[in-house]
Structure formats: C-alpha cells, structure tokens
Amino acid sequence: MEEQELNLTFEEAMDKLEQIVSEMEYGGIPLEQMMSKFEEGAKLAKYCQEKLAGLKKKMEILTRRPDGSTAWSEMSPDGQ
C-alpha cells in the first residue's frame, strides 16, 4: 500500500474500497488490472479492519470498570 494510503481516514479507505468493489462487479477491465484492484482492495480491507480493532480497544479501555472488568453500554442520542 502506498504511503499516502496509510494516512487515509477510515471513511476514505471505505469509500475507496467500495469504488474498487463496484469496478470489479461491473467488469470490463483486463484480468491483470482486476488482480491489481483485488490486491489493493484486500489491503484496504485489512487497513479498515485494523482501524476498527484499534477503536474497539480504545472503547474497551474507556468503558473499563473500577474492578477492571469492561462493559459495553449503548450511548444515548445525546452522546451520554
């Protein structure tokens, strides 16, 4: 993955991944280009998964109880 892609936001990476999937579904591109798109898409998918895993870890830390256990709680619409 190019260095500039490492600085993508999650949303930018997802948009790019969706674009790649759309291009591949539509077809009409040479096999070599299709393989290149597939490889790029796989890297973007991994990047997004890693971003989500990192955010989940932060949420677990932020919701840790005094006894050390964690609890998932839904946020209300006002963010509390």
MODELLER restraints for C-alpha pairs under 7 A, 6 or more apart:
rsr = mdl.restraints
at = mdl.atoms
rsr.add(forms.Gaussian(group=physical.xy_distance, feature=features.Distance(at['CA:1:A'], at['CA:43:A']), mean=6.70, stdev=0.5))
rsr.add(forms.Gaussian(group=physical.xy_distance, feature=features.Distance(at['CA:10:A'], at['CA:48:A']), mean=6.11, stdev=0.5))
rsr.add(forms.Gaussian(group=physical.xy_distance, feature=features.Distance(at['CA:10:A'], at['CA:51:A']), mean=6.89, stdev=0.5))
rsr.add(forms.Gaussian(group=physical.xy_distance, feature=features.Distance(at['CA:13:A'], at['CA:44:A']), mean=6.15, stdev=0.5))
rsr.add(forms.Gaussian(group=physical.xy_distance, feature=features.Distance(at['CA:13:A'], at['CA:48:A']), mean=6.84, stdev=0.5))
rsr.add(forms.Gaussian(group=physical.xy_distance, feature=features.Distance(at['CA:17:A'], at['CA:41:A']), mean=5.61, stdev=0.5))
rsr.add(forms.Gaussian(group=physical.xy_distance, feature=features.Distance(at['CA:17:A'], at['CA:44:A']), mean=6.28, stdev=0.5))
rsr.add(forms.Gaussian(group=physical.xy_distance, feature=features.Distance(at['CA:20:A'], at['CA:37:A']), mean=6.35, stdev=0.5))
rsr.add(forms.Gaussian(group=physical.xy_distance, feature=features.Distance(at['CA:20:A'], at['CA:41:A']), mean=6.46, stdev=0.5))
rsr.add(forms.Gaussian(group=physical.xy_distance, feature=features.Distance(at['CA:24:A'], at['CA:34:A']), mean=6.64, stdev=0.5))
rsr.add(forms.Gaussian(group=physical.xy_distance, feature=features.Distance(at['CA:60:A'], at['CA:70:A']), mean=6.22, stdev=0.5))
rsr.add(forms.Gaussian(group=physical.xy_distance, feature=features.Distance(at['CA:63:A'], at['CA:70:A']), mean=5.79, stdev=0.5))
rsr.add(forms.Gaussian(group=physical.xy_distance, feature=features.Distance(at['CA:63:A'], at['CA:71:A']), mean=6.07, stdev=0.5))
rsr.add(forms.Gaussian(group=physical.xy_distance, feature=features.Distance(at['CA:63:A'], at['CA:72:A']), mean=6.82, stdev=0.5))
rsr.add(forms.Gaussian(group=physical.xy_distance, feature=features.Distance(at['CA:64:A'], at['CA:70:A']), mean=4.30, stdev=0.5))
rsr.add(forms.Gaussian(group=physical.xy_distance, feature=features.Distance(at['CA:64:A'], at['CA:71:A']), mean=6.67, stdev=0.5))
